[in-house]
Amino acid sequence: MTTLQDLTPRFRHVRLLLARERDHPTGEHEQGYDLLVPLDEEGRLDAAEWKAKQALCRVRHFKAGQDDRIGRLRRKPGGQWYFDYVEGERDDEVGFRLGEERFVTGEYVSIGSNGAMHTYQVARVEKP
């Protein structure tokens, strides 16, 4: 069983919340992601740390009225990051240039789900 003691100092808990979009003009605070991921000094995903501690890199997708989905942060050959859930490849969610994005409070990241891209704002970054 993994414990907080297994995490390295680079790991952070990141909360992403759905940003403003047509169906949500003020954003949506009850829809988003909780990530447990290693970040470098600039707030970017740390690929070397991820490679060494892949099993610890968790994703929780939450949305009001739906069950949470739990998965892992994965990386495809070529470097594209995605969220891998238990149900197989059909439910995977792909991050748009996540390797280049900064996970810093107030920044935005885009994640593709079911053929649609959605933008999320980094609401919080903290030590676990």
N, CA, C and O atoms as CSV, one atom per row, in Angstrom:
chain,resi,resn,atom,element,x,y,z
A,1,MET,N,N,0.839,-1.188,0.000
A,1,MET,CA,C,0.000,0.000,0.000
A,1,MET,C,C,0.883,1.250,0.000
A,1,MET,O,O,1.885,1.323,0.712
A,2,THR,N,N,0.492,2.214,-0.803
A,2,THR,CA,C,1.239,3.444,-0.930
A,2,THR,C,C,0.836,4.406,0.186
A,2,THR,O,O,-0.344,4.542,0.510
A,3,THR,N,N,1.823,5.060,0.758
A,3,THR,CA,C,1.564,6.042,1.798
A,3,THR,C,C,2.196,7.364,1.409
A,3,THR,O,O,2.964,7.434,0.450
A,4,LEU,N,N,1.874,8.414,2.153
A,4,LEU,CA,C,2.459,9.718,1.877
A,4,LEU,C,C,3.979,9.692,2.008
A,4,LEU,O,O,4.662,10.500,1.379
A,5,GLN,N,N,4.515,8.787,2.804
A,5,GLN,CA,C,5.956,8.687,2.957
A,5,GLN,C,C,6.634,8.217,1.664
A,5,GLN,O,O,7.835,8.428,1.491
A,6,ASP,N,N,5.883,7.585,0.758
A,6,ASP,CA,C,6.433,7.128,-0.517
A,6,ASP,C,C,6.594,8.264,-1.521
A,6,ASP,O,O,7.301,8.115,-2.517
A,7,LEU,N,N,5.953,9.382,-1.269
A,7,LEU,CA,C,6.017,10.512,-2.187
A,7,LEU,C,C,7.333,11.260,-2.007
A,7,LEU,O,O,7.864,11.355,-0.900
A,8,THR,N,N,7.842,11.781,-3.099
A,8,THR,CA,C,9.051,12.598,-3.036
A,8,THR,C,C,8.642,14.053,-2.813
A,8,THR,O,O,7.463,14.385,-2.937
A,9,PRO,N,N,9.593,14.922,-2.489
A,9,PRO,CA,C,9.263,16.335,-2.247
A,9,PRO,C,C,8.673,17.061,-3.455
A,9,PRO,O,O,8.095,18.136,-3.297
A,10,ARG,N,N,8.806,16.502,-4.647
A,10,ARG,CA,C,8.259,17.148,-5.849
A,10,ARG,C,C,6.750,16.950,-6.019
A,10,ARG,O,O,6.126,17.657,-6.811
A,11,PHE,N,N,6.160,16.010,-5.297
A,11,PHE,CA,C,4.733,15.731,-5.473
A,11,PHE,C,C,3.874,16.865,-4.931
A,11,PHE,O,O,4.156,17.459,-3.890
A,12,ARG,N,N,2.798,17.142,-5.696
A,12,ARG,CA,C,1.839,18.171,-5.308
A,12,ARG,C,C,0.427,17.658,-5.560
A,12,ARG,O,O,0.185,16.842,-6.449
A,13,HIS,N,N,-0.490,18.161,-4.751
A,13,HIS,CA,C,-1.922,17.959,-4.997
A,13,HIS,C,C,-2.369,19.173,-5.800
A,13,HIS,O,O,-2.228,20.311,-5.353
A,14,VAL,N,N,-2.910,18.919,-6.989
A,14,VAL,CA,C,-3.364,19.985,-7.880
A,14,VAL,C,C,-4.867,19.843,-8.058
A,14,VAL,O,O,-5.358,18.759,-8.376
A,15,ARG,N,N,-5.599,20.931,-7.854
A,15,ARG,CA,C,-7.052,20.946,-8.084
A,15,ARG,C,C,-7.319,21.767,-9.335
A,15,ARG,O,O,-6.928,22.931,-9.424
A,16,LEU,N,N,-7.995,21.143,-10.309
A,16,LEU,CA,C,-8.417,21.807,-11.541
A,16,LEU,C,C,-9.924,21.935,-11.524
A,16,LEU,O,O,-10.623,20.968,-11.220
A,17,LEU,N,N,-10.441,23.115,-11.844
A,17,LEU,CA,C,-11.885,23.331,-11.915
A,17,LEU,C,C,-12.263,23.796,-13.311
A,17,LEU,O,O,-11.526,24.551,-13.946
A,18,LEU,N,N,-13.425,23.337,-13.787
A,18,LEU,CA,C,-13.880,23.703,-15.125
A,18,LEU,C,C,-13.957,25.222,-15.240
A,18,LEU,O,O,-14.592,25.894,-14.428
A,19,ALA,N,N,-13.298,25.743,-16.267
A,19,ALA,CA,C,-13.280,27.187,-16.513
A,19,ALA,C,C,-14.536,27.595,-17.284
A,19,ALA,O,O,-15.356,26.755,-17.655
A,20,ARG,N,N,-14.665,28.881,-17.512
A,20,ARG,CA,C,-15.819,29.396,-18.261
A,20,ARG,C,C,-15.875,28.782,-19.649
A,20,ARG,O,O,-14.859,28.685,-20.338
A,21,GLU,N,N,-17.067,28.370,-20.054
A,21,GLU,CA,C,-17.323,27.919,-21.415
A,21,GLU,C,C,-18.790,28.162,-21.702
A,21,GLU,O,O,-19.531,28.596,-20.820
A,22,ARG,N,N,-19.217,27.890,-22.919
A,22,ARG,CA,C,-20.567,28.253,-23.337
A,22,ARG,C,C,-21.642,27.727,-22.387
A,22,ARG,O,O,-22.538,28.477,-21.998
A,23,ASP,N,N,-21.566,26.465,-22.012
A,23,ASP,CA,C,-22.591,25.893,-21.135
A,23,ASP,C,C,-22.389,26.240,-19.663
A,23,ASP,O,O,-23.266,25.988,-18.837
A,24,HIS,N,N,-21.248,26.812,-19.340
A,24,HIS,CA,C,-20.916,27.188,-17.954
A,24,HIS,C,C,-20.260,28.567,-17.974
A,24,HIS,O,O,-19.041,28.668,-17.836
A,25,PRO,N,N,-21.062,29.652,-18.146
A,25,PRO,CA,C,-20.492,30.989,-18.327
A,25,PRO,C,C,-19.681,31.500,-17.130
A,25,PRO,O,O,-18.870,32.413,-17.286
A,26,THR,N,N,-19.883,30.936,-15.960
A,26,THR,CA,C,-19.087,31.346,-14.798
A,26,THR,C,C,-18.146,30.238,-14.341
A,26,THR,O,O,-17.559,30.325,-13.263
A,27,GLY,N,N,-18.001,29.203,-15.156
A,27,GLY,CA,C,-17.198,28.045,-14.767
A,27,GLY,C,C,-18.038,27.098,-13.939
A,27,GLY,O,O,-19.243,27.304,-13.787
A,28,GLU,N,N,-17.417,26.068,-13.406
A,28,GLU,CA,C,-18.162,25.079,-12.602
A,28,GLU,C,C,-17.242,24.562,-11.506
A,28,GLU,O,O,-16.270,23.856,-11.774
A,29,HIS,N,N,-17.561,24.923,-10.272
A,29,HIS,CA,C,-16.723,24.540,-9.131
A,29,HIS,C,C,-16.991,23.121,-8.650
A,29,HIS,O,O,-16.284,22.621,-7.776
A,30,GLU,N,N,-17.996,22.475,-9.206
A,30,GLU,CA,C,-18.296,21.101,-8.817
A,30,GLU,C,C,-17.923,20.107,-9.915
A,30,GLU,O,O,-18.405,18.975,-9.935
A,31,GLN,N,N,-17.061,20.547,-10.822
A,31,GLN,CA,C,-16.564,19.666,-11.878
A,31,GLN,C,C,-15.083,19.953,-12.094
A,31,GLN,O,O,-14.676,21.094,-12.312
A,32,GLY,N,N,-14.290,18.891,-12.026
A,32,GLY,CA,C,-12.868,19.082,-12.242
A,32,GLY,C,C,-12.066,17.848,-11.921
A,32,GLY,O,O,-12.552,16.721,-12.011
A,33,TYR,N,N,-10.824,18.086,-11.543
A,33,TYR,CA,C,-9.875,17.009,-11.286
A,33,TYR,C,C,-9.053,17.323,-10.041
A,33,TYR,O,O,-8.739,18.476,-9.745
A,34,ASP,N,N,-8.725,16.273,-9.339
A,34,ASP,CA,C,-7.694,16.324,-8.313
A,34,ASP,C,C,-6.559,15.456,-8.827
A,34,ASP,O,O,-6.770,14.293,-9.170
A,35,LEU,N,N,-5.363,16.012,-8.882
A,35,LEU,CA,C,-4.195,15.303,-9.368
A,35,LEU,C,C,-3.172,15.181,-8.247
A,35,LEU,O,O,-3.002,16.103,-7.449
A,36,LEU,N,N,-2.510,14.067,-8.192
A,36,LEU,CA,C,-1.348,13.875,-7.329
A,36,LEU,C,C,-0.198,13.588,-8.280
A,36,LEU,O,O,-0.063,12.477,-8.791
A,37,VAL,N,N,0.640,14.614,-8.516
A,37,VAL,CA,C,1.651,14.541,-9.562
A,37,VAL,C,C,2.948,15.226,-9.122
A,37,VAL,O,O,2.921,16.121,-8.276
A,38,PRO,N,N,4.087,14.806,-9.696
A,38,PRO,CA,C,5.346,15.495,-9.412
A,38,PRO,C,C,5.506,16.695,-10.356
A,38,PRO,O,O,5.263,16.591,-11.558
A,39,LEU,N,N,5.918,17.829,-9.789
A,39,LEU,CA,C,6.137,19.045,-10.570
A,39,LEU,C,C,7.571,19.520,-10.383
A,39,LEU,O,O,8.169,19.345,-9.321
A,40,ASP,N,N,8.109,20.123,-11.435
A,40,ASP,CA,C,9.453,20.686,-11.322
A,40,ASP,C,C,9.375,22.082,-10.698
A,40,ASP,O,O,8.309,22.512,-10.258
A,41,GLU,N,N,10.506,22.780,-10.663
A,41,GLU,CA,C,10.571,24.093,-10.016
A,41,GLU,C,C,9.674,25.128,-10.678
A,41,GLU,O,O,9.269,26.095,-10.032
A,42,GLU,N,N,9.358,24.942,-11.952
A,42,GLU,CA,C,8.519,25.893,-12.685
A,42,GLU,C,C,7.043,25.502,-12.680
A,42,GLU,O,O,6.213,26.202,-13.261
A,43,GLY,N,N,6.713,24.387,-12.026
A,43,GLY,CA,C,5.324,23.954,-11.967
A,43,GLY,C,C,4.898,23.065,-13.124
A,43,GLY,O,O,3.705,22.833,-13.321
A,44,ARG,N,N,5.853,22.571,-13.886
A,44,ARG,CA,C,5.538,21.665,-14.996
A,44,ARG,C,C,5.654,20.213,-14.531
A,44,ARG,O,O,6.363,19.912,-13.570
A,45,LEU,N,N,4.950,19.322,-15.225
A,45,LEU,CA,C,5.066,17.902,-14.902
A,45,LEU,C,C,6.519,17.467,-15.006
A,45,LEU,O,O,7.205,17.787,-15.977
A,46,ASP,N,N,6.978,16.744,-14.008
A,46,ASP,CA,C,8.362,16.265,-13.961
A,46,ASP,C,C,8.383,14.841,-14.512
A,46,ASP,O,O,8.047,13.888,-13.809
A,47,ALA,N,N,8.786,14.707,-15.788
A,47,ALA,CA,C,8.735,13.411,-16.468
A,47,ALA,C,C,9.655,12.378,-15.825
A,47,ALA,O,O,9.288,11.207,-15.728
A,48,ALA,N,N,10.837,12.788,-15.386
A,48,ALA,CA,C,11.767,11.838,-14.768
A,48,ALA,C,C,11.212,11.319,-13.445
A,48,ALA,O,O,11.291,10.123,-13.165
A,49,GLU,N,N,10.659,12.202,-12.642
A,49,GLU,CA,C,10.077,11.798,-11.361
A,49,GLU,C,C,8.843,10.927,-11.594
A,49,GLU,O,O,8.625,9.948,-10.879
A,50,TRP,N,N,8.034,11.288,-12.599
A,50,TRP,CA,C,6.866,10.475,-12.936
A,50,TRP,C,C,7.304,9.064,-13.300
A,50,TRP,O,O,6.711,8.085,-12.847
A,51,LYS,N,N,8.349,8.964,-14.123
A,51,LYS,CA,C,8.809,7.648,-14.573
A,51,LYS,C,C,9.227,6.775,-13.394
A,51,LYS,O,O,8.971,5.571,-13.388
A,52,ALA,N,N,9.867,7.377,-12.401
A,52,ALA,CA,C,10.324,6.628,-11.233
A,52,ALA,C,C,9.189,6.285,-10.270
A,52,ALA,O,O,9.289,5.314,-9.520
A,53,LYS,N,N,8.110,7.071,-10.285
A,53,LYS,CA,C,7.031,6.910,-9.299
A,53,LYS,C,C,5.646,6.867,-9.956
A,53,LYS,O,O,4.684,7.403,-9.406
A,54,GLN,N,N,5.540,6.229,-11.136
A,54,GLN,CA,C,4.287,6.213,-11.899
A,54,GLN,C,C,3.083,5.757,-11.085
A,54,GLN,O,O,2.006,6.343,-11.187
A,55,ALA,N,N,3.258,4.734,-10.292
A,55,ALA,CA,C,2.140,4.154,-9.551
A,55,ALA,C,C,1.546,5.126,-8.542
A,55,ALA,O,O,0.415,4.935,-8.094
A,56,LEU,N,N,2.286,6.160,-8.181
A,56,LEU,CA,C,1.803,7.133,-7.202
A,56,LEU,C,C,1.042,8.293,-7.836
A,56,LEU,O,O,0.392,9.064,-7.131
A,57,CYS,N,N,1.115,8.424,-9.149
A,57,CYS,CA,C,0.515,9.559,-9.862
A,57,CYS,C,C,-0.965,9.284,-10.126
A,57,CYS,O,O,-1.317,8.534,-11.036
A,58,ARG,N,N,-1.805,9.890,-9.332
A,58,ARG,CA,C,-3.248,9.605,-9.340
A,58,ARG,C,C,-4.052,10.759,-9.921
A,58,ARG,O,O,-3.631,11.916,-9.911
A,59,VAL,N,N,-5.234,10.394,-10.430
A,59,VAL,CA,C,-6.188,11.345,-10.981
A,59,VAL,C,C,-7.570,10.998,-10.424
A,59,VAL,O,O,-7.965,9.832,-10.398
A,60,ARG,N,N,-8.291,12.016,-9.983
A,60,ARG,CA,C,-9.691,11.839,-9.585
A,60,ARG,C,C,-10.506,12.866,-10.341
A,60,ARG,O,O,-10.310,14.071,-10.180
A,61,HIS,N,N,-11.425,12.384,-11.170
A,61,HIS,CA,C,-12.338,13.280,-11.879
A,61,HIS,C,C,-13.627,13.345,-11.078
A,61,HIS,O,O,-14.192,12.314,-10.713
A,62,PHE,N,N,-14.087,14.548,-10.806
A,62,PHE,CA,C,-15.330,14.706,-10.052
A,62,PHE,C,C,-16.288,15.621,-10.814
A,62,PHE,O,O,-15.879,16.558,-11.499
A,63,LYS,N,N,-17.577,15.315,-10.669
A,63,LYS,CA,C,-18.638,16.100,-11.301
A,63,LYS,C,C,-19.895,15.894,-10.481
A,63,LYS,O,O,-20.253,14.758,-10.171
A,64,ALA,N,N,-20.566,16.972,-10.126
A,64,ALA,CA,C,-21.774,16.896,-9.306
A,64,ALA,C,C,-22.771,15.938,-9.934
A,64,ALA,O,O,-23.035,16.008,-11.134
A,65,GLY,N,N,-23.326,15.045,-9.127
A,65,GLY,CA,C,-24.339,14.111,-9.597
A,65,GLY,C,C,-23.793,12.849,-10.230
A,65,GLY,O,O,-24.568,11.992,-10.656
A,66,GLN,N,N,-22.470,12.712,-10.303
A,66,GLN,CA,C,-21.860,11.523,-10.891
A,66,GLN,C,C,-20.848,10.938,-9.916
A,66,GLN,O,O,-20.305,11.637,-9.061
A,67,ASP,N,N,-20.609,9.635,-10.066
A,67,ASP,CA,C,-19.576,9.000,-9.257
A,67,ASP,C,C,-18.206,9.494,-9.696
A,67,ASP,O,O,-17.978,9.745,-10.880
A,68,ASP,N,N,-17.300,9.632,-8.744
A,68,ASP,CA,C,-15.926,9.995,-9.070
A,68,ASP,C,C,-15.292,8.891,-9.902
A,68,ASP,O,O,-15.609,7.712,-9.748
A,69,ARG,N,N,-14.394,9.299,-10.783
A,69,ARG,CA,C,-13.614,8.328,-11.554
A,69,ARG,C,C,-12.170,8.457,-11.114
A,69,ARG,O,O,-11.617,9.555,-11.069
A,70,ILE,N,N,-11.567,7.329,-10.791
A,70,ILE,CA,C,-10.196,7.302,-10.303
A,70,ILE,C,C,-9.303,6.679,-11.367
A,70,ILE,O,O,-9.639,5.643,-11.941
A,71,GLY,N,N,-8.177,7.309,-11.623
A,71,GLY,CA,C,-7.256,6.790,-12.627
A,71,GLY,C,C,-5.825,7.182,-12.314
A,71,GLY,O,O,-5.494,7.581,-11.197
A,72,ARG,N,N,-4.992,7.058,-13.324
A,72,ARG,CA,C,-3.570,7.377,-13.189
A,72,ARG,C,C,-3.125,8.295,-14.309
A,72,ARG,O,O,-3.699,8.304,-15.398
A,73,LEU,N,N,-2.097,9.062,-14.020
A,73,LEU,CA,C,-1.459,9.872,-15.041
A,73,LEU,C,C,-0.524,8.965,-15.824
A,73,LEU,O,O,0.311,8.276,-15.239
A,74,ARG,N,N,-0.662,8.959,-17.149
A,74,ARG,CA,C,0.173,8.128,-18.020
A,74,ARG,C,C,0.784,9.006,-19.103
A,74,ARG,O,O,0.404,10.161,-19.295
A,75,ARG,N,N,1.750,8.410,-19.805
A,75,ARG,CA,C,2.419,9.123,-20.893
A,75,ARG,C,C,2.604,8.174,-22.067
A,75,ARG,O,O,3.091,7.054,-21.912
A,76,LYS,N,N,2.206,8.642,-23.238
A,76,LYS,CA,C,2.335,7.842,-24.456
A,76,LYS,C,C,3.733,8.012,-25.033
A,76,LYS,O,O,4.406,9.007,-24.762
A,77,PRO,N,N,4.172,7.033,-25.833
A,77,PRO,CA,C,5.437,7.235,-26.557
A,77,PRO,C,C,5.324,8.529,-27.366
A,77,PRO,O,O,4.326,8.757,-28.049
A,78,GLY,N,N,6.322,9.345,-27.287
A,78,GLY,CA,C,6.253,10.650,-27.944
A,78,GLY,C,C,5.969,11.763,-26.956
A,78,GLY,O,O,6.134,12.937,-27.285
A,79,GLY,N,N,5.541,11.411,-25.741
A,79,GLY,CA,C,5.421,12.399,-24.679
A,79,GLY,C,C,4.045,12.925,-24.344
A,79,GLY,O,O,3.930,13.740,-23.429
A,80,GLN,N,N,2.986,12.507,-25.033
A,80,GLN,CA,C,1.655,13.031,-24.727
A,80,GLN,C,C,1.128,12.437,-23.415
A,80,GLN,O,O,1.117,11.220,-23.230
A,81,TRP,N,N,0.695,13.314,-22.517
A,81,TRP,CA,C,0.153,12.900,-21.223
A,81,TRP,C,C,-1.337,12.627,-21.341
A,81,TRP,O,O,-2.041,13.289,-22.103
A,82,TYR,N,N,-1.815,11.641,-20.574
A,82,TYR,CA,C,-3.247,11.360,-20.551
A,82,TYR,C,C,-3.639,10.757,-19.210
A,82,TYR,O,O,-2.794,10.285,-18.449
A,83,PHE,N,N,-4.947,10.784,-18.938
A,83,PHE,CA,C,-5.497,10.185,-17.723
A,83,PHE,C,C,-6.073,8.836,-18.107
A,83,PHE,O,O,-6.928,8.743,-18.987
A,84,ASP,N,N,-5.606,7.805,-17.450
A,84,ASP,CA,C,-5.986,6.432,-17.750
A,84,ASP,C,C,-6.909,5.920,-16.649
A,84,ASP,O,O,-6.524,5.840,-15.483
A,85,TYR,N,N,-8.137,5.575,-17.044
A,85,TYR,CA,C,-9.110,5.041,-16.099
A,85,TYR,C,C,-9.249,3.544,-16.310
A,85,TYR,O,O,-8.789,3.013,-17.321
A,86,VAL,N,N,-9.873,2.869,-15.376
A,86,VAL,CA,C,-9.946,1.411,-15.339
A,86,VAL,C,C,-10.685,0.806,-16.530
A,86,VAL,O,O,-10.347,-0.298,-16.958
A,87,GLU,N,N,-11.665,1.488,-17.067
A,87,GLU,CA,C,-12.575,0.889,-18.044
A,87,GLU,C,C,-11.960,0.573,-19.393
A,87,GLU,O,O,-12.644,-0.002,-20.239
A,88,GLY,N,N,-10.710,0.916,-19.638
A,88,GLY,CA,C,-10.094,0.662,-20.936
A,88,GLY,C,C,-9.742,1.958,-21.631
A,88,GLY,O,O,-9.753,3.021,-21.010
A,89,GLU,N,N,-9.430,1.881,-22.918
A,89,GLU,CA,C,-8.974,3.068,-23.641
A,89,GLU,C,C,-10.101,4.043,-23.966
A,89,GLU,O,O,-9.839,5.232,-24.147
A,90,ARG,N,N,-11.322,3.586,-24.044
A,90,ARG,CA,C,-12.422,4.451,-24.457
A,90,ARG,C,C,-12.676,5.590,-23.476
A,90,ARG,O,O,-13.201,6.631,-23.870
A,91,ASP,N,N,-12.315,5.414,-22.210
A,91,ASP,CA,C,-12.594,6.458,-21.227
A,91,ASP,C,C,-11.373,7.323,-20.924
A,91,ASP,O,O,-11.450,8.219,-20.083
A,92,ASP,N,N,-10.252,7.071,-21.594
A,92,ASP,CA,C,-9.054,7.869,-21.341
A,92,ASP,C,C,-9.294,9.321,-21.747
A,92,ASP,O,O,-10.056,9.606,-22.670
A,93,GLU,N,N,-8.631,10.225,-21.042
A,93,GLU,CA,C,-8.730,11.660,-21.333
A,93,GLU,C,C,-7.335,12.182,-21.629
A,93,GLU,O,O,-6.393,11.924,-20.879
A,94,VAL,N,N,-7.207,12.913,-22.718
A,94,VAL,CA,C,-5.911,13.371,-23.189
A,94,VAL,C,C,-5.712,14.832,-22.822
A,94,VAL,O,O,-6.589,15.670,-23.033
A,95,GLY,N,N,-4.543,15.118,-22.269
A,95,GLY,CA,C,-4.199,16.503,-21.960
A,95,GLY,C,C,-3.609,17.182,-23.185
A,95,GLY,O,O,-2.788,16.596,-23.892
A,96,PHE,N,N,-4.023,18.409,-23.435
A,96,PHE,CA,C,-3.500,19.171,-24.562
A,96,PHE,C,C,-2.218,19.868,-24.116
A,96,PHE,O,O,-2.262,20.824,-23.342
A,97,ARG,N,N,-1.080,19.386,-24.605
A,97,ARG,CA,C,0.227,19.953,-24.306
A,97,ARG,C,C,0.485,20.055,-22.799
A,97,ARG,O,O,1.076,21.031,-22.338
A,98,LEU,N,N,0.046,19.056,-22.034
A,98,LEU,CA,C,0.225,19.099,-20.582
A,98,LEU,C,C,1.690,19.168,-20.176
A,98,LEU,O,O,2.014,19.743,-19.137
A,99,GLY,N,N,2.570,18.599,-20.969
A,99,GLY,CA,C,3.989,18.645,-20.652
A,99,GLY,C,C,4.574,20.039,-20.706
A,99,GLY,O,O,5.617,20.300,-20.108
A,100,GLU,N,N,3.910,20.944,-21.422
A,100,GLU,CA,C,4.387,22.325,-21.558
A,100,GLU,C,C,3.671,23.276,-20.616
A,100,GLU,O,O,4.147,24.385,-20.373
A,101,GLU,N,N,2.540,22.857,-20.087
A,101,GLU,CA,C,1.742,23.726,-19.224
A,101,GLU,C,C,2.344,23.832,-17.829
A,101,GLU,O,O,3.041,22.929,-17.365
A,102,ARG,N,N,2.061,24.950,-17.172
A,102,ARG,CA,C,2.499,25.152,-15.795
A,102,ARG,C,C,1.310,24.964,-14.872
A,102,ARG,O,O,0.261,25.580,-15.061
A,103,PHE,N,N,1.477,24.120,-13.884
A,103,PHE,CA,C,0.439,23.886,-12.886
A,103,PHE,C,C,0.683,24.848,-11.731
A,103,PHE,O,O,1.222,24.489,-10.683
A,104,VAL,N,N,0.264,26.077,-11.968
A,104,VAL,CA,C,0.413,27.174,-11.019
A,104,VAL,C,C,-0.970,27.789,-10.855
A,104,VAL,O,O,-1.695,27.955,-11.835
A,105,THR,N,N,-1.339,28.125,-9.631
A,105,THR,CA,C,-2.663,28.692,-9.359
A,105,THR,C,C,-2.970,29.832,-10.321
A,105,THR,O,O,-2.172,30.754,-10.492
A,106,GLY,N,N,-4.151,29.751,-10.949
A,106,GLY,CA,C,-4.611,30.764,-11.893
A,106,GLY,C,C,-4.355,30.419,-13.349
A,106,GLY,O,O,-4.994,30.995,-14.230
A,107,GLU,N,N,-3.444,29.499,-13.632
A,107,GLU,CA,C,-3.156,29.093,-15.008
A,107,GLU,C,C,-4.280,28.186,-15.532
A,107,GLU,O,O,-5.117,27.709,-14.766
A,108,TYR,N,N,-4.281,27.958,-16.850
A,108,TYR,CA,C,-5.287,27.131,-17.495
A,108,TYR,C,C,-4.645,25.943,-18.197
A,108,TYR,O,O,-3.540,26.050,-18.728
A,109,VAL,N,N,-5.343,24.810,-18.198
A,109,VAL,CA,C,-4.930,23.627,-18.942
A,109,VAL,C,C,-6.149,23.073,-19.663
A,109,VAL,O,O,-7.281,23.279,-19.224
A,110,SER,N,N,-5.922,22.377,-20.761
A,110,SER,CA,C,-7.019,21.803,-21.540
A,110,SER,C,C,-6.936,20.285,-21.528
A,110,SER,O,O,-5.858,19.702,-21.646
A,111,ILE,N,N,-8.107,19.656,-21.382
A,111,ILE,CA,C,-8.189,18.205,-21.329
A,111,ILE,C,C,-9.324,17.760,-22.240
A,111,ILE,O,O,-10.433,18.291,-22.181
A,112,GLY,N,N,-9.024,16.767,-23.091
A,112,GLY,CA,C,-10.014,16.245,-24.016
A,112,GLY,C,C,-10.730,15.042,-23.438
A,112,GLY,O,O,-10.107,14.125,-22.903
A,113,SER,N,N,-12.056,15.059,-23.555
A,113,SER,CA,C,-12.886,13.976,-23.042
A,113,SER,C,C,-14.045,13.737,-23.992
A,113,SER,O,O,-14.775,14.668,-24.333
A,114,ASN,N,N,-14.218,12.491,-24.421
A,114,ASN,CA,C,-15.325,12.128,-25.319
A,114,ASN,C,C,-15.363,13.001,-26.566
A,114,ASN,O,O,-16.437,13.412,-27.005
A,115,GLY,N,N,-14.208,13.282,-27.132
A,115,GLY,CA,C,-14.138,14.036,-28.376
A,115,GLY,C,C,-14.239,15.537,-28.231
A,115,GLY,O,O,-14.185,16.244,-29.237
A,116,ALA,N,N,-14.383,16.055,-27.021
A,116,ALA,CA,C,-14.483,17.494,-26.793
A,116,ALA,C,C,-13.357,17.956,-25.879
A,116,ALA,O,O,-12.981,17.260,-24.935
A,117,MET,N,N,-12.827,19.134,-26.170
A,117,MET,CA,C,-11.768,19.708,-25.352
A,117,MET,C,C,-12.402,20.702,-24.381
A,117,MET,O,O,-13.241,21.515,-24.769
A,118,HIS,N,N,-11.989,20.628,-23.110
A,118,HIS,CA,C,-12.483,21.542,-22.083
A,118,HIS,C,C,-11.294,22.185,-21.386
A,118,HIS,O,O,-10.235,21.575,-21.238
A,119,THR,N,N,-11.488,23.423,-20.962
A,119,THR,CA,C,-10.434,24.156,-20.282
A,119,THR,C,C,-10.719,24.171,-18.785
A,119,THR,O,O,-11.852,24.368,-18.346
A,120,TYR,N,N,-9.654,23.955,-18.019
A,120,TYR,CA,C,-9.735,23.936,-16.564
A,120,TYR,C,C,-8.743,24.934,-16.000
A,120,TYR,O,O,-7.647,25.108,-16.532
A,121,GLN,N,N,-9.139,25.587,-14.919
A,121,GLN,CA,C,-8.243,26.517,-14.249
A,121,GLN,C,C,-7.613,25.832,-13.038
A,121,GLN,O,O,-8.276,25.106,-12.297
A,122,VAL,N,N,-6.333,26.080,-12.861
A,122,VAL,CA,C,-5.637,25.548,-11.687
A,122,VAL,C,C,-6.110,26.359,-10.485
A,122,VAL,O,O,-5.793,27.541,-10.355
A,123,ALA,N,N,-6.867,25.710,-9.613
A,123,ALA,CA,C,-7.443,26.400,-8.451
A,123,ALA,C,C,-6.535,26.337,-7.233
A,123,ALA,O,O,-6.564,27.217,-6.372
A,124,ARG,N,N,-5.722,25.272,-7.174
A,124,ARG,CA,C,-4.893,25.085,-5.977
A,124,ARG,C,C,-3.744,24.147,-6.301
A,124,ARG,O,O,-3.902,23.183,-7.050
A,125,VAL,N,N,-2.586,24.443,-5.725
A,125,VAL,CA,C,-1.413,23.565,-5.803
A,125,VAL,C,C,-0.816,23.549,-4.410
A,125,VAL,O,O,-0.432,24.593,-3.883
A,126,GLU,N,N,-0.734,22.366,-3.807
A,126,GLU,CA,C,-0.227,22.296,-2.437
A,126,GLU,C,C,0.476,20.962,-2.192
A,126,GLU,O,O,0.286,19.993,-2.927
A,127,LYS,N,N,1.284,20.941,-1.151
A,127,LYS,CA,C,1.938,19.698,-0.763
A,127,LYS,C,C,0.886,18.754,-0.193
A,127,LYS,O,O,-0.020,19.189,0.518
A,128,PRO,N,N,1.003,17.462,-0.503
A,128,PRO,CA,C,0.017,16.498,0.016
A,128,PRO,C,C,0.147,16.308,1.521
A,128,PRO,O,O,-0.605,15.533,2.112
